[in-house]
Amino acid sequence: MGDIKIRKLEPSDYKSIYELNCALGYEYPKEKTKQRIRYILENTEHIILVAELTDEIVGYIHASPYETLYSDSVCQAVWQ
């Protein structure tokens, strides 16, 4: 088994992200996934990192500011 490589998400990764989401039960349309990735990557407050194993995306993390009325700003991360 090789090493896991962590890198920033690229627009061309949308198919792999779509497939991961479907495997987790989130069947958001592939074309909309592509559009959302482009939109999110243009927003500098978001960061999405992918995990690659033998050149295949096997996971990702998406973090963005999360505002609340009960604390200072926090960053909420959802592991896939």
URMO-V450559 format. One record per helix or strand of 3 or more residues. SS is the DSSP state (a for helix, b for strand). FROM is the first residue (numbers start at 0). TO is the last residue. Records with the same first field share a line. If there is no record, write none. Layout:
# URMO-V450559
SS->FROM-TO  FROM-TO
This chain:
# URMO-V450559
b->3-7  45-52  55-65  73-78
a->10-22  29-41
